[in-house]
Amino acid sequence: GAAHRGAMAAGGRTVVVAGTGLGHPFPSQHRDLFARVEGRGALVSEYAPTFRGRLWSFLDRNRIIAGFAAAVVVVEAPPRSGALSTARFALKCGRKVLTVPGQPGCLRSEGARRLLSEGARPLRGPEDLPAWNQALETQVGEVSPRSSSVGAVGQKVLAVLDGGGEG
């Protein structure tokens, strides 16, 4: 919630990827946030609006977040966490993953440290960001939503979103 609010306060746009149906924001106090994001970005869910969410649906959501992200930064992650699942999905997709290793022996940093052996790069401070940003821009490049790489199903979705296709 804080990241979405911060993006909008800075004049940016944001995308909420929900682990529930859009009719059931989680946590429920994010209902107002969903309404604000709707005007300043996008709300995305692969579930019916009435779906209340289950533990597995939030892990599925992490897969979608990793697919959307050009990069993932993990600051803290205990051995079992949603941040780790997102980072692992990102690594499998070939996305950049950076991690703040944290203190040895600190349980809240154990997962973030483990990511280093799985392919993540350490983020030691701001000095690591400029070179990483430049490499990211080169890797990602310009992506067109009308690219033929979205496939036949993607083209149908785009047609519906443009108002020219059937649902």
C-alpha positions in Angstrom: 0.0 0.0 0.0 2.8 2.5 0.9 4.5 1.9 -2.4 1.3 2.6 -4.4 0.6 5.7 -2.4 4.1 6.9 -2.8 4.1 6.4 -6.6 0.8 8.4 -6.8 2.0 11.1 -4.5 5.1 11.6 -6.7 2.8 12.0 -9.7 3.5 8.5 -11.1 1.3 5.7 -12.0 1.0 2.3 -10.4 -0.4 -1.2 -10.9 -2.0 -3.3 -8.2 -1.8 -7.0 -8.8 -4.4 -8.5 -6.5 -4.4 -12.0 -5.0 -8.2 -11.7 -4.7 -11.0 -10.7 -7.0 -11.1 -6.9 -7.5 -14.4 -6.8 -5.5 -12.5 -7.9 -2.4 -9.4 -5.8 -1.8 -6.9 -7.4 0.7 -6.5 -6.1 3.3 -10.0 -4.7 3.3 -8.7 -1.3 4.4 -7.2 -1.0 0.9 -10.6 -0.5 -0.6 -10.0 3.3 -0.9 -6.5 2.6 -2.3 -8.0 0.5 -5.0 -10.4 3.3 -5.9 -7.5 5.8 -6.1 -5.3 3.5 -8.2 -8.2 2.9 -10.6 -7.8 6.5 -11.7 -4.0 6.6 -11.6 -2.9 3.2 -13.0 -4.4 -0.2 -13.2 -6.0 -3.0 -11.1 -5.1 -6.5 -12.2 -6.5 -9.8 -11.1 -6.8 -13.2 -12.6 -9.7 -14.0 -10.4 -13.5 -13.4 -10.6 -14.5 -10.2 -8.7 -16.2 -12.2 -6.0 -13.1 -14.3 -5.1 -11.9 -13.6 -1.6 -8.4 -15.1 -2.0 -6.6 -18.0 -0.5 -2.9 -18.5 0.4 -2.1 -20.0 -3.0 -3.7 -17.1 -4.8 -1.2 -14.7 -3.3 1.6 -16.9 -4.5 0.0 -16.9 -8.0 -0.1 -13.1 -7.8 3.6 -13.0 -7.1 4.2 -14.8 -10.4 2.3 -12.1 -12.2 4.2 -9.3 -10.4 7.5 -11.0 -11.5 6.2 -11.1 -15.1 5.3 -7.4 -15.1 8.5 -6.3 -13.4 11.7 -5.3 -15.2 13.5 -6.0 -12.0 12.9 -7.1 -8.4 14.6 -5.7 -5.3 14.4 -7.8 -2.1 15.3 -5.9 1.1 14.2 -8.4 3.7 12.9 -11.9 3.4 12.6 -14.6 6.0 13.2 -18.2 4.7 9.5 -18.5 3.6 8.1 -15.3 2.2 6.2 -13.9 -0.7 9.2 -11.7 -1.5 11.2 -14.8 -2.1 8.6 -16.4 -4.3 8.4 -13.2 -6.4 12.2 -13.1 -6.7 12.4 -16.7 -7.7 9.7 -16.3 -10.4 11.7 -13.2 -11.6 14.9 -15.2 -11.8 13.2 -17.9 -13.8 11.9 -15.2 -16.2 15.3 -13.8 -16.7 14.6 -10.6 -14.8 17.2 -8.7 -12.8 17.0 -9.5 -9.1 18.9 -7.5 -6.5 19.0 -8.2 -2.8 20.1 -6.4 0.3 22.0 -9.2 2.1 21.4 -8.0 5.7 23.1 -9.1 8.9 24.3 -12.7 9.2 22.2 -14.6 11.7 19.2 -12.3 11.2 16.1 -14.4 10.4 14.4 -11.6 8.5 17.4 -11.4 6.1 18.1 -15.2 5.7 16.0 -15.5 2.5 17.5 -12.4 1.0 21.0 -13.7 1.6 20.1 -17.1 0.1 19.0 -15.4 -3.1 22.6 -14.5 -3.7 23.4 -18.2 -4.3 20.4 -18.4 -6.6 21.4 -15.7 -9.0 20.5 -12.4 -7.4 23.1 -9.6 -7.3 23.9 -7.8 -4.0 22.6 -4.2 -3.6 25.1 -2.7 -1.2 24.1 0.9 -1.6 23.1 3.6 -4.1 26.4 3.1 -6.0 25.1 -0.2 -7.3 22.1 1.4 -9.0 23.4 3.6 -11.9 25.3 0.7 -13.7 22.4 -1.6 -13.0 19.8 0.9 -14.3 21.8 1.4 -17.5 22.1 -2.4 -18.0 18.4 -2.7 -17.4 17.5 -0.1 -20.0 19.6 -1.9 -22.5 18.0 -5.3 -21.7 14.4 -4.1 -21.6 14.5 -1.6 -24.5 11.3 -0.3 -26.0 8.3 -2.6 -25.7 5.2 -2.1 -27.8 1.9 -3.4 -26.4 0.9 -4.0 -30.1 3.9 -6.2 -30.6 3.2 -9.5 -32.4 5.0 -11.2 -29.4 1.8 -11.1 -27.4 0.4 -13.9 -29.5 -3.1 -14.7 -30.7 -4.8 -14.6 -27.3 -3.0 -11.4 -26.4 -4.1 -9.8 -29.6 -7.7 -10.7 -28.7 -7.3 -9.2 -25.2 -5.9 -6.0 -26.8 -8.8 -5.9 -29.2 -11.3 -6.1 -26.3 -9.5 -3.4 -24.4 -9.5 -1.2 -27.4 -13.3 -1.7 -27.7 -13.1 -3.5 -31.0 -13.4 -7.1 -30.1 -15.7 -9.5 -28.3 -15.3 -10.5 -24.7 
